[in-house]
Amino acid sequence: MFMFLLPWVSWLLAFHVMSVIAWMAGLFYLPRLFVYHCQVKIGSEESARFKLMERRLLRAIMNPAMISSLLFGALLTLTPGLIDWSSGWWYCKLVSLVGMFAFHGCCARWRKEFDSDSNIHSERYYRIANEVPTVFMIIIVIMVIVKPF
């Protein structure tokens, strides 16, 4: 049914990897910006600068990278013979990917809270949150490359 994708697998994979790298960079950097944003006074010039940086990072880099990661990843999963659907690694990767999307949503919500000067979380909270995408990334890479089960 989707045999027409076979000649394009290398291109799809290349664009998927580039998209994921851009998305992950944003998922690593935005919580770090939140850590620094917690350190400045509400209403200050620095706070306004962080708001601008956070909005641009989310809207101009993270959202398009997430969407293109999803698009190219979906095309790869539709390519016949690329995934052994009876293997467990695929489902573990999928659950981790859902977690990554949920974390992206949390980042978007936190950005809105900073934008409206209603952040309730501490610097420490964002330092810990900053580790979440790393855990998901480790699981996903091991599932895709090693395929342990």
C-alpha positions in Angstrom: 0.0 0.0 0.0 2.8 2.4 0.9 5.4 0.8 -1.3 6.0 4.2 -3.0 7.9 5.2 0.2 10.6 2.6 -0.1 12.9 4.6 -2.5 12.6 7.6 -0.1 13.5 5.9 3.1 17.0 7.4 3.4 15.6 10.9 2.8 12.8 10.4 5.2 15.2 9.1 7.9 17.6 12.0 7.3 14.9 14.6 7.7 13.4 12.8 10.7 16.8 12.8 12.4 17.4 16.5 11.7 13.9 17.3 12.9 14.4 15.3 16.1 17.8 17.0 16.8 16.2 20.5 16.5 13.2 19.4 18.7 15.5 17.9 21.3 17.7 21.0 21.4 14.6 23.1 22.1 13.4 20.6 24.8 16.8 20.9 26.5 17.1 24.7 26.2 13.6 26.0 27.1 13.6 24.6 30.6 17.1 26.0 31.1 15.7 29.4 30.1 13.0 28.9 32.7 15.7 28.3 35.3 17.3 31.7 34.4 14.0 33.4 34.1 13.2 32.5 37.7 16.3 34.4 38.8 15.1 37.8 37.4 12.6 40.3 38.8 9.1 40.2 37.4 8.5 43.1 35.1 12.2 43.8 34.6 13.9 44.3 31.2 15.6 40.9 31.7 12.2 39.2 32.2 10.9 40.8 29.0 13.9 39.5 27.2 13.4 35.9 28.5 9.7 36.0 27.5 10.7 37.0 24.0 13.4 34.3 23.8 11.1 31.6 25.2 8.3 32.5 22.8 10.5 32.5 19.8 12.2 29.2 20.7 8.9 27.5 21.2 7.0 28.9 18.2 9.8 29.2 15.6 11.9 26.2 16.4 10.3 23.7 18.8 6.8 23.5 17.3 7.9 23.2 13.7 10.6 20.7 14.6 8.1 18.6 16.6 5.6 18.6 13.8 8.2 17.7 11.2 9.6 14.9 13.5 6.1 13.5 13.8 5.4 13.8 10.0 8.7 12.1 8.9 8.4 9.5 11.7 4.9 8.7 10.7 6.0 8.2 7.1 8.8 5.9 8.2 6.4 3.8 10.2 4.2 3.5 7.2 7.1 2.2 5.1 6.7 -1.5 4.6 9.2 -3.7 6.3 10.8 -1.0 8.4 9.2 -2.1 11.7 8.6 -5.5 13.1 5.3 -4.9 14.7 5.6 -8.0 16.9 8.6 -6.6 18.7 8.2 -4.9 22.0 10.8 -2.1 21.5 8.4 -0.3 19.2 5.8 0.0 21.9 8.3 1.1 24.5 9.5 3.8 22.1 5.9 4.9 21.4 5.1 5.3 25.1 8.3 7.3 25.6 7.4 9.4 22.5 4.0 10.2 24.1 5.9 11.3 27.2 8.0 13.6 25.0 4.9 15.2 23.5 3.5 15.6 27.0 6.7 17.3 28.2 6.5 19.6 25.1 3.0 20.5 26.2 4.2 21.2 29.7 6.9 23.5 28.4 4.2 25.4 26.4 2.1 25.8 29.5 5.0 27.0 31.6 6.0 29.5 28.9 2.4 30.9 29.1 2.7 31.1 32.8 6.0 33.1 32.6 4.5 35.3 29.9 1.6 36.2 32.2 3.9 36.6 35.2 2.1 33.8 37.0 4.9 31.2 37.3 4.5 29.2 40.5 7.5 26.9 40.1 10.9 27.3 41.6 14.3 27.4 39.8 14.9 23.9 41.3 11.7 22.6 39.7 12.9 23.6 36.3 16.4 22.2 36.9 14.8 18.8 37.6 12.3 19.1 34.7 15.2 19.8 32.4 16.3 16.1 32.9 13.0 14.7 31.7 13.6 14.9 27.9 17.1 13.3 28.5 15.5 10.2 30.1 13.0 9.9 27.2 15.7 10.4 24.6 17.9 7.7 26.2 15.0 5.2 26.2 14.0 6.1 22.6 17.6 5.8 21.2 18.2 2.5 22.9 14.9 1.1 21.7 15.5 2.2 18.1 19.2 1.3 17.8 19.6 -1.7 20.2 16.0 -3.1 19.9 16.5 -5.1 23.2 13.1 -6.8 23.0 
